[in-house]
Amino acid sequence: MKKEQEQYWRKVIHSINLFKRYFTNELDSGERERIENWQPEKNLNSSKGNFISDKVVEEHGMLVKKKVFNQLGIQNPEGKSPVRRKLFKTPYLVKYASAVAIVSVVIGVSYFMINTGSSVKGEFASVRNEKQLFVQTHDLQIKEVQLPDGSKIHLNSNSSIEYIQKEFGKDKREIWLEGEAYFDVAKNPDKPFIIHSKEITTTVHGTSFNIKSYDDIGEISVTVETGKVEVRSKQSIIGMLTPNKQLVYKEGNKTHVIADRNWEDAAAWMEKRLVLRDANVNELKIRLQQIYEMNIMIEDRVLSGSILNASYPKNTKISSVLQGISEIYEIKYSIDEKNKVVRIY
């Protein structure tokens, strides 16, 4: 329960940061579009262990809505008059609707934390007053981020990192990762560089390596280019990695394996090269979308249970990739170039 609360609370903090940056015009066009088109999740309780009350979210969310709309000089959003519908159609309110929805959830969760004495409350109390840096990439974006210590991070698409600026570099350099990133960490033997990626923690002092931690793949992998990398699960060390070694942690059964792996294969995404090493169908879908910028639709059970291994030079056409896969795994495919859609069946 505590782990689920911490993970959910961290996502709420992400939303707060996006909300602030939206109103100060600090988001790029892709991030702004994601905010403006965002739809709040329904049935929050169903996937979060029932630790958020729907009633609390609704009641305290309404308090926030009233305050925000009052400040904007807009009629009570819960009013029943026809004017409300007209207002929601204006571009002005379209821009603010998603942000207000985010704050509604935040207030609901805050009420729960304060009134239940959750152990997460203390963690958030120490975080919410700090300036937190949050960087997120959208579907077709790869971004390079330079940290205050000189470390560089290449962030793959649909990924994010965050750290607390005031705390970063005091006695350690600590960040949180969702998705995938390649790290080139500045050396500092006195201040370990710590990356949290779901269930594992990676610690280094100065090295370069790749971490893959996409939710859909069901595993976390760490692959080292230079230096030595320590990988932990909870409080136990599960691997000490050296160059061209890779640790793969299976989230389902909590097992891991360490093997030789060329670091260039793990970081091939930075060059837009397609490399599959013991990949499942979900990773195939992610990689094809990243490299070819197309919507990949794979029918249920197609390639289910298959382990894919392949490597293609940069600029290989997607038709050549799919033809090779179809010959080995007896699948069919279609490519709609106009609408940028690929179907695998």
TORPADREN-105551 format. One line per field, with one value per residue (C-alpha): residue number from 1; chain; x, y, z. Coordinates in Angstrom, 1 decimal, decimal comma. Each point is the difference from the previous one (the first is absolute). Layout:
num	NUM; ...
cadena	A; ...
c1	X; ...
c2	Y; ...
c3	Z; ...
This chain:
num	1; 2; 3; 4; 5; 6; 7; 8; 9; 10; 11; 12; 13; 14; 15; 16; 17; 18; 19; 20; 21; 22; 23; 24; 25; 26; 27; 28; 29; 30; 31; 32; 33; 34; 35; 36; 37; 38; 39; 40; 41; 42; 43; 44; 45; 46; 47; 48; 49; 50; 51; 52; 53; 54; 55; 56; 57; 58; 59; 60; 61; 62; 63; 64; 65; 66; 67; 68; 69; 70; 71; 72; 73; 74; 75; 76; 77; 78; 79; 80; 81; 82; 83; 84; 85; 86; 87; 88; 89; 90; 91; 92; 93; 94; 95; 96; 97; 98; 99; 100; 101; 102; 103; 104; 105; 106; 107; 108; 109; 110; 111; 112; 113; 114; 115; 116; 117; 118; 119; 120; 121; 122; 123; 124; 125; 126; 127; 128; 129; 130; 131; 132; 133; 134; 135; 136; 137; 138; 139; 140; 141; 142; 143; 144; 145; 146; 147; 148; 149; 150; 151; 152; 153; 154; 155; 156; 157; 158; 159; 160; 161; 162; 163; 164; 165; 166; 167; 168; 169; 170; 171; 172; 173; 174; 175; 176; 177; 178; 179; 180; 181; 182; 183; 184; 185; 186; 187; 188; 189; 190; 191; 192; 193; 194; 195; 196; 197; 198; 199; 200; 201; 202; 203; 204; 205; 206; 207; 208; 209; 210; 211; 212; 213; 214; 215; 216; 217; 218; 219; 220; 221; 222; 223; 224; 225; 226; 227; 228; 229; 230; 231; 232; 233; 234; 235; 236; 237; 238; 239; 240; 241; 242; 243; 244; 245; 246; 247; 248; 249; 250; 251; 252; 253; 254; 255; 256; 257; 258; 259; 260; 261; 262; 263; 264; 265; 266; 267; 268; 269; 270; 271; 272; 273; 274; 275; 276; 277; 278; 279; 280; 281; 282; 283; 284; 285; 286; 287; 288; 289; 290; 291; 292; 293; 294; 295; 296; 297; 298; 299; 300; 301; 302; 303; 304; 305; 306; 307; 308; 309; 310; 311; 312; 313; 314; 315; 316; 317; 318; 319; 320; 321; 322; 323; 324; 325; 326; 327; 328; 329; 330; 331; 332; 333; 334; 335; 336; 337; 338; 339; 340; 341; 342; 343; 344; 345
cadena	A; A; A; A; A; A; A; A; A; A; A; A; A; A; A; A; A; A; A; A; A; A; A; A; A; A; A; A; A; A; A; A; A; A; A; A; A; A; A; A; A; A; A; A; A; A; A; A; A; A; A; A; A; A; A; A; A; A; A; A; A; A; A; A; A; A; A; A; A; A; A; A; A; A; A; A; A; A; A; A; A; A; A; A; A; A; A; A; A; A; A; A; A; A; A; A; A; A; A; A; A; A; A; A; A; A; A; A; A; A; A; A; A; A; A; A; A; A; A; A; A; A; A; A; A; A; A; A; A; A; A; A; A; A; A; A; A; A; A; A; A; A; A; A; A; A; A; A; A; A; A; A; A; A; A; A; A; A; A; A; A; A; A; A; A; A; A; A; A; A; A; A; A; A; A; A; A; A; A; A; A; A; A; A; A; A; A; A; A; A; A; A; A; A; A; A; A; A; A; A; A; A; A; A; A; A; A; A; A; A; A; A; A; A; A; A; A; A; A; A; A; A; A; A; A; A; A; A; A; A; A; A; A; A; A; A; A; A; A; A; A; A; A; A; A; A; A; A; A; A; A; A; A; A; A; A; A; A; A; A; A; A; A; A; A; A; A; A; A; A; A; A; A; A; A; A; A; A; A; A; A; A; A; A; A; A; A; A; A; A; A; A; A; A; A; A; A; A; A; A; A; A; A; A; A; A; A; A; A; A; A; A; A; A; A; A; A; A; A; A; A; A; A; A; A; A; A; A; A; A; A; A; A; A; A; A; A; A; A; A; A; A; A; A; A
c1	0,0; 2,7; 1,9; -3,2; -0,7; 3,5; -0,1; -3,4; 1,0; 3,1; -2,3; -2,2; 3,1; 0,8; -3,5; 0,5; 3,3; -1,6; -2,9; 2,4; 2,1; -3,1; -1,1; 3,5; 0,4; 3,0; -1,3; 0,8; -2,7; -0,2; -0,3; -2,6; -2,1; 0,1; -1,2; -2,8; -1,2; 0,4; -3,0; -0,2; 0,1; -3,2; -0,3; 3,2; -0,6; -0,1; 3,7; 1,4; -0,9; -3,1; 2,1; -1,7; -3,6; -2,1; -2,2; 3,1; 1,3; -3,4; -0,7; 3,4; 0,5; -3,1; 1,5; 3,0; -2,2; -2,0; 3,1; 1,6; -3,1; -0,6; 3,5; -0,5; -3,3; -2,0; -3,4; -0,1; 0,8; -2,7; -2,7; -2,9; -0,6; 0,6; 2,7; 2,4; -0,1; 0,9; 2,9; 1,5; 0,1; 2,1; 3,8; 0,7; -1,6; 1,2; 3,5; -0,7; -2,4; 2,7; 2,1; -3,1; -0,7; 3,6; -0,3; -3,3; 1,8; 2,9; -2,3; -1,8; 3,2; 1,3; -3,1; 0,6; 3,6; -0,6; -2,9; 1,4; 3,5; 1,4; 3,7; 0,2; -1,2; 3,4; 1,7; -2,2; 0,2; 3,8; -0,4; -2,9; 1,9; 3,1; 0,5; -0,3; 1,3; -2,1; 0,8; -2,3; 0,2; -3,0; -0,5; 2,5; 2,5; 3,5; 1,4; 3,5; 0,0; 3,0; 0,0; 1,6; 2,9; 0,9; -1,6; -1,9; -3,2; -1,4; -3,7; -1,8; -3,6; -2,9; 2,4; 0,6; 2,5; -0,3; 2,1; -0,1; 2,3; 0,7; 1,0; 1,8; 3,8; 0,0; 1,2; -1,4; -1,4; -3,5; -2,5; -3,1; -0,4; -3,0; 0,5; 3,5; 3,2; 3,7; 2,1; 3,5; 0,7; 2,6; 2,6; -0,4; 1,1; -1,4; -3,5; -1,6; -2,4; -3,2; -2,7; -3,4; -1,8; -3,1; 1,2; 3,8; 2,6; 3,2; 2,9; 3,2; 2,7; 1,0; -0,8; -2,2; -2,8; -3,6; -3,1; -3,2; -3,1; -3,1; -3,2; -1,3; 3,1; -0,1; 3,7; 2,7; 3,5; 3,3; 2,8; 3,4; 2,4; 2,7; 0,8; -1,7; -3,7; -1,8; -3,6; -2,2; -3,5; -1,4; 3,0; 1,9; 2,7; -1,0; 2,9; 3,3; 0,3; 3,1; 0,2; -2,1; -1,9; -3,7; -2,4; -3,6; -2,5; -3,4; -2,7; -2,5; 2,0; 2,6; 2,9; 3,0; 2,8; 3,4; 1,5; 2,5; -1,7; 1,5; -0,9; -0,4; -2,9; -1,7; 0,5; -0,8; -3,1; 2,1; 1,1; -3,5; 1,2; -2,3; 1,7; -2,0; 1,7; -2,3; -2,8; -3,7; -2,9; -0,5; 3,6; -0,3; -3,0; 1,8; 3,1; -1,9; -2,0; 3,2; 2,0; -2,6; -2,4; -3,0; -3,0; 0,7; -3,1; 0,7; -3,0; -0,4; 2,1; 2,1; 3,6; -1,1; 2,7; 2,5; 3,5; 1,4; 3,6; 1,0; 2,2; -0,5; 2,2; -1,2; -2,6; -1,2; -3,5; -2,8; -1,2; 3,3; -0,2; -3,5; 0,8; 2,8; -2,1; -2,9; 2,3; 1,2; -3,1; -2,7; -1,9; -1,7; 0,2; -1,3; 1,4; -2,1; 2,6; -2,6; -1,4; 3,2; -1,6; 1,5; -2,1; 1,6; -2,3
c2	0,0; 2,5; -0,7; 0,7; 3,2; 1,2; -0,7; 1,6; 3,0; 0,6; 0,1; 2,6; 2,1; -0,3; 1,4; 2,9; 0,9; -0,3; 2,2; 2,7; -0,1; 0,1; 3,4; 1,5; -1,1; -2,2; -3,0; -0,8; -0,5; -3,8; 0,3; 2,8; -2,2; -2,9; 2,3; 1,5; -3,4; -1,7; -2,0; -0,8; -3,7; -1,6; -2,4; 1,0; -2,5; -3,0; -0,1; 1,7; -2,4; 2,1; 2,5; 3,1; 0,6; 1,0; 2,1; 1,9; 0,6; 1,3; 2,2; 1,5; 0,3; 2,1; 2,4; 0,5; 0,5; 2,7; 1,9; -0,2; 1,0; 2,9; 1,3; -0,2; 1,9; -2,9; -1,2; -2,9; -3,1; -2,0; 2,5; -1,4; 3,0; -0,3; 2,6; -2,6; -2,0; 2,9; 0,9; -3,4; 0,3; 3,1; -0,5; 1,7; -2,7; -2,8; 0,9; -0,1; -2,9; -2,7; 1,8; 0,5; -3,8; -0,7; 2,2; -1,7; -3,3; 1,6; 1,4; -3,3; -1,9; 2,7; -0,3; -3,8; 0,4; 2,6; -1,8; -3,5; 0,8; -1,9; -0,6; 1,7; 3,3; 0,7; -0,7; 2,4; 2,6; 0,1; 0,1; 2,3; 3,1; -0,8; 1,1; -3,2; -0,4; -2,2; -0,8; -2,1; -0,9; -0,6; -2,8; 1,0; 2,0; -0,8; 2,6; 0,7; 1,3; 1,4; -0,2; 2,5; -2,3; -0,3; -3,4; -0,4; -2,0; -1,0; -0,5; -2,4; 0,7; -0,4; 0,2; 2,3; 0,9; 2,1; 1,2; 2,5; 2,8; 1,2; -3,6; -1,0; 0,0; 0,5; -3,4; -2,0; 0,5; -1,6; -0,1; -2,0; -1,5; -1,3; -1,4; -0,2; 2,1; -0,1; 1,5; 1,5; 0,8; 2,4; -1,5; 0,8; -2,8; 2,0; 0,4; -3,1; 0,3; -1,9; -0,8; -1,4; -1,9; -1,7; -3,0; 0,4; 2,6; 0,5; 1,7; 1,3; 2,6; 0,8; -2,2; -0,4; -2,5; -0,5; -0,7; -1,3; 0,0; 0,2; -1,1; -2,1; -2,1; -1,5; 0,1; 2,5; -0,3; 1,7; -0,1; 1,4; 1,8; 1,2; -0,2; -2,1; 0,0; -1,3; -1,2; -0,6; -1,4; 1,3; -0,1; -2,9; 0,3; -2,2; 1,0; 1,8; 0,7; 0,8; 1,0; -2,0; -1,7; 0,2; -0,8; -0,8; 0,1; -1,7; 1,9; -2,9; -2,6; 2,3; -1,9; 1,4; -1,2; 1,5; -0,7; 1,4; 2,7; 2,5; 3,4; 1,4; -2,3; 1,2; 3,6; -0,4; 2,1; 3,1; -0,5; -1,1; -3,5; -3,0; -2,6; -2,8; -2,2; -2,5; 2,4; -0,7; 1,2; 3,1; 1,1; -0,6; 2,3; 2,7; -0,1; 0,1; 3,0; 1,8; -0,5; 0,2; 2,4; -2,1; -1,3; -3,8; -2,2; -3,6; -2,4; -2,0; -3,1; 0,8; -0,6; -0,7; -1,8; 0,5; 1,2; 2,2; 0,5; 2,2; 2,9; 2,4; 2,8; 3,6; 1,1; -3,6; 0,3; -1,3; -2,2; -1,8; -0,5; -1,3; -2,3; -1,6; -0,5; -1,4; -2,6; -1,3; 0,3; -0,6; 3,2; 2,4; 3,7; 3,1; 3,5; 3,1; 2,6; 2,8; -0,4; -1,3; -3,2; -3,5; -3,1; -3,3; -3,0
c3	0,0; 0,9; -3,3; -2,0; 2,0; -0,6; -3,7; -0,4; 2,1; -2,1; -3,1; 1,8; 0,6; -3,8; -0,7; 2,3; -1,7; -3,5; 1,3; 1,1; -3,1; -2,2; 1,4; -0,2; -3,6; 0,8; -2,0; -3,6; -2,5; 0,5; 3,8; -0,3; -2,3; 2,4; 2,9; -2,1; -1,2; 3,3; 1,4; 3,7; 0,9; 1,1; 2,9; 1,7; 2,7; -2,2; -0,8; 3,0; 2,8; 0,9; 2,0; -1,5; 0,7; -3,0; 2,3; 1,3; -3,6; -1,0; 3,0; 0,3; -3,7; -0,1; 2,6; -2,3; -3,1; 1,8; 1,1; -3,4; -1,9; 2,4; -0,5; -3,8; 0,3; -1,3; 1,2; 2,5; -2,2; 1,8; -0,8; -2,0; -2,3; -3,8; 0,3; 1,4; -3,1; -2,2; 2,3; -0,3; -3,8; 0,1; -0,8; 3,3; 2,1; -2,2; 0,9; 3,7; 0,3; 0,1; 2,6; 2,2; -0,2; 1,0; 3,1; 0,9; 0,3; 1,9; 2,6; 0,4; 0,6; 2,3; 2,2; 0,2; 1,0; 2,7; 1,6; -0,1; 1,3; -2,9; 0,0; -3,3; 1,5; 1,5; -3,2; -1,9; 2,7; -0,6; -3,8; -0,6; 1,1; -2,1; -3,6; -1,9; -3,6; -2,2; -3,7; -2,1; -3,7; -2,3; -2,6; -2,6; 2,1; 1,2; 2,4; 1,4; 3,6; 1,8; 3,7; 2,4; 0,7; -3,7; -0,5; -3,3; -0,5; -3,4; 0,6; -2,4; -1,1; 2,4; 2,9; 3,0; 2,7; 3,1; 2,9; 2,8; -0,9; 3,6; 1,0; -3,1; 0,6; 3,7; 1,1; -2,9; -3,5; -0,1; -2,8; -1,0; -3,5; -1,9; -3,5; -1,4; 0,1; -0,6; 2,7; -0,2; 3,7; 1,1; 2,3; 3,7; 2,4; 3,0; -1,4; -1,4; -2,9; 0,7; -2,5; 1,1; -2,6; 1,4; 2,0; -0,4; 1,0; -2,0; 1,7; -1,7; 0,7; -3,6; -3,0; -3,0; -0,4; -1,4; 2,1; -1,6; 2,2; -2,1; 1,8; -3,0; -0,3; 3,4; 0,7; 1,0; -1,6; 0,8; -2,6; 0,7; -2,4; 2,4; 3,7; 2,6; 0,9; 3,1; -0,4; 3,0; 0,5; 3,3; 2,3; -1,6; -2,6; -3,0; -2,4; -0,3; -3,8; -2,0; -3,7; -2,4; 2,8; 0,3; 2,8; -0,9; 2,9; -0,6; 1,8; -0,1; 1,9; 1,6; -1,5; -1,8; -2,4; -0,8; -3,4; -2,6; -2,2; -2,3; 1,4; -3,5; -0,6; 3,2; -1,0; -3,7; 0,4; 0,2; -3,6; -1,1; -0,6; 0,6; 2,2; 1,7; 2,6; 1,7; -0,6; 0,5; -2,2; 2,1; -0,4; -3,8; -0,1; 2,0; -2,1; -3,3; 1,2; 1,2; -3,2; -2,7; 1,6; -0,9; 1,9; 0,5; 0,5; 0,9; 0,3; 3,2; 0,4; -3,1; 1,0; 3,5; 1,8; -2,8; 0,7; -2,7; -0,9; -3,0; -0,9; -2,9; -1,4; 0,4; -2,6; -0,7; -1,4; 2,2; -2,8; 0,1; 3,7; -0,1; -2,9; 1,9; 3,1; -2,0; -1,6; 3,4; 2,1; -2,8; 0,6; -2,5; -0,1; -1,8; -0,2; -0,5; -0,9; -0,4; 3,5; 1,6; 1,2; 0,1; 0,7; 1,0; 0,1
